[in-house]
Structures are given as structure tokens and as C-alpha cells.
Amino acid sequence: MSVRTIDVAYDYLKAQRHSVSFRDLWQVVKSELGFNDAQAQRKISQFYTDLTLDGRFTSLENNEWDLKSNHKFDEVYIDTTTLVDEDSEEDDEIEQDSDELDVVSDDSKDEY
């Protein structure tokens, strides 16, 4: 069974018990798994995606990463109910404009 990059990162952060920059975390992972430069280049974006999607990790300021379990809930929780979707106001304006347009049906078709 091959070791996944995300599992190496988890084990490392669990042992460190403090946040680490993405760059330093990636250096540890690629060293541990023995990636050459070409392999590292191909895998770095997937590793970042995995970190972002894996619920065990949290992104902190300045691209620092840590385990969520090392932080209080209030430190890592983002209340999305307070976020404003600026596009929704623009969408409302577009819907209003389209409601005001007259729909014209062209029953006369050119025959060729």
C-alpha cells in the first residue's frame, strides 16, 4: 500500500503540534516520499487541493496549515451566514431588466 501525501502531512503536523507553512509542509512530504523535482511539480497542486478538502486540516493566516484538532472551534470556524454575495444584487438587477423587456415573436421566417 502506498502512503498518501495527505497522510504524511497529517502525521507530521500531529507530531509537531503547531502550524507550519505550506512550503515547509510540502518539503517534508516530498522528502518523506522521495519525490524528485518532476514528481513534486506534478503532485503539489493535488496536495494543496487535498489539504483544502480534508476536514482534519485548517488553513491559517500567511498560508500556515495545522490540524483543526489543535485549535479551538472559534479559531477555525467561519460563519458563512454573514457573508454577502455581491453577485446576487447584480443578478437581481439583470432579472429586473429582463422582466422589462418585451418579448417579440418573429413568425415570419425567411424561406430559402
C-alpha positions as CSV (number, residue, x, y, z in Angstrom):
1,M,0.0,0.0,0.0
2,S,1.4,3.4,-0.9
3,V,1.4,6.2,1.5
4,R,-0.6,9.2,0.6
5,T,0.8,12.7,0.7
6,I,-2.1,13.9,2.9
7,D,-1.4,11.2,5.5
8,V,2.3,12.1,5.7
9,A,1.2,15.7,6.3
10,Y,-1.2,14.6,9.0
11,D,1.4,12.6,10.8
12,Y,3.9,15.4,10.6
13,L,1.5,18.0,11.9
14,K,0.3,15.7,14.7
15,A,3.9,15.3,15.8
16,Q,4.8,19.0,15.5
17,R,1.7,20.2,17.5
18,H,2.0,23.7,15.8
19,S,1.2,25.3,12.5
20,V,3.6,25.0,9.6
21,S,3.9,27.0,6.3
22,F,2.7,25.2,3.2
23,R,6.1,25.4,1.7
24,D,7.7,23.7,4.8
25,L,5.0,21.1,4.9
26,W,5.4,20.3,1.3
27,Q,9.2,20.0,1.7
28,V,8.6,17.4,4.5
29,V,6.1,15.5,2.4
30,K,8.2,15.3,-0.8
31,S,11.3,14.4,1.2
32,E,9.5,11.7,3.1
33,L,8.0,10.2,-0.1
34,G,11.3,10.6,-2.0
35,F,9.8,12.7,-4.8
36,N,12.2,14.1,-7.4
37,D,11.6,17.6,-8.8
38,A,9.5,16.4,-11.7
39,Q,7.3,14.3,-9.4
40,A,7.0,17.1,-6.9
41,Q,5.9,19.5,-9.6
42,R,3.2,17.2,-10.8
43,K,1.8,16.5,-7.3
44,I,1.9,19.8,-5.5
45,S,-1.4,21.1,-6.8
46,Q,-3.2,17.9,-5.8
47,F,-1.6,18.0,-2.4
48,Y,-2.9,21.6,-1.9
49,T,-6.3,20.5,-3.0
50,D,-6.3,17.6,-0.7
51,L,-5.3,19.8,2.3
52,T,-8.1,22.2,1.5
53,L,-10.7,19.5,1.2
54,D,-9.6,17.2,4.1
55,G,-11.6,18.2,7.2
56,R,-8.7,17.4,9.5
57,F,-6.7,20.4,8.3
58,T,-7.2,24.1,8.6
59,S,-5.7,27.0,6.8
60,L,-4.5,29.8,8.9
61,E,-3.0,33.3,8.2
62,N,0.0,33.6,5.9
63,N,-0.6,30.2,4.3
64,E,0.1,28.3,7.5
65,W,-1.5,24.9,8.0
66,D,-2.4,22.9,11.1
67,L,-4.7,20.3,12.3
68,K,-8.1,21.5,13.3
69,S,-7.8,19.5,16.5
70,N,-5.0,21.8,17.7
71,H,-7.4,24.8,17.7
72,K,-10.5,25.9,19.4
73,F,-13.7,25.8,17.3
74,D,-13.9,29.6,17.2
75,E,-10.4,29.9,15.8
76,V,-11.2,27.8,12.7
77,Y,-14.9,28.2,12.2
78,I,-16.1,30.6,9.5
79,D,-19.7,31.8,9.9
80,T,-20.9,31.8,6.3
81,T,-24.3,33.3,7.1
82,T,-22.7,36.7,7.5
83,L,-21.1,36.6,4.0
84,V,-22.6,38.8,1.4
85,D,-22.9,37.6,-2.1
86,E,-22.3,40.7,-4.1
87,D,-23.3,38.9,-7.3
88,S,-26.8,38.4,-6.0
89,E,-27.5,42.1,-6.2
90,E,-26.3,42.2,-9.8
91,D,-28.4,39.1,-10.6
92,D,-31.4,40.8,-9.2
93,E,-30.8,43.8,-11.5
94,I,-30.4,41.6,-14.5
95,E,-33.7,39.8,-13.7
96,Q,-35.5,43.1,-13.3
97,D,-34.1,44.3,-16.7
98,S,-35.2,41.1,-18.4
99,D,-38.7,41.4,-16.9
100,E,-39.0,44.8,-18.5
101,L,-38.0,43.6,-22.0
102,D,-40.8,42.9,-24.4
103,V,-40.7,39.5,-26.0
104,V,-41.1,39.8,-29.7
105,S,-42.0,36.7,-31.7
106,D,-40.9,36.6,-35.3
107,D,-43.5,34.5,-37.0
108,S,-42.2,35.5,-40.4
109,K,-39.4,33.3,-41.5
110,D,-37.2,33.7,-44.5
111,E,-37.6,31.0,-47.0
112,Y,-34.6,29.9,-49.0
